[in-house]
Amino acid sequence: MAQPYESDLTRMIRELLRDKPHIVQEQRKGRALWWDKKLDPEHLKRTRESDIKQQAYVYQNKV
């Protein structure tokens, strides 16, 4: 039976993760540092309230 196609990139990533399994843990730590954060509802409310409405055509002078 024929082997299913596997791209060079997929093979390279699989080999990299096999040789250096700590990379997955490093990725999780980085994600937790930059993305997985609790959002403060009060801060979000202030941010939405402080938005300035943008005119339809940004480069047009106000008439």
N, C-alpha and C positions, 0 to 999 in steps of 0.2 A: 504494500500500500504506500502511496506517495506521502511524503511529509508535507504538512501545511506550510505555506509561505511565511517566512519570518524576515522582516527587513533587517538591514545591517544595523540601523539605529536601535531597534528592539533588542537585537542580540547584544549590542554593545552595552546597553543599559542593564540587561539581565546579568551579564558578566561582571559589570562594575559593582552591582549590588551583591553579587555572590562573593566577590573578592573583598569588598568593604561594606559589611552589613551595618556598620555604625552610621552610615550616611542617612538612613531612614530616621534614626533617632535625632540626628542633627537637624533634619528637615522639620521634624515635629517641634523641636525646641525653637527654631526660627519662626515657625508659624505661630506658636503660642506667644512669642515675643511681640510680633508685629500685627497679627490679625485676630487671634482669639481673645478678645477683650470684652468685658462687660461695658455697655454703653450707659452713660449717665443720662436719664430721661430729662433732667433739668437742663443739662448742657445742650442736648438735642433741641429742646424747646427754644432756648435762647438763640441757637444757631438759625433755626427756621424763622424766628421773628426778626432777626437782624438782616435777612436777605433783602436786597434792594431789587425792585422790579427793573428789568432791562427793557429798553425800548425795542421795538420791532426790528429796526435796522440800526445796528450799533454805531455805524460811522456817520449817520445823519445828524446834523446839528439840530439842537432843540429849537423849535420855531415858536 
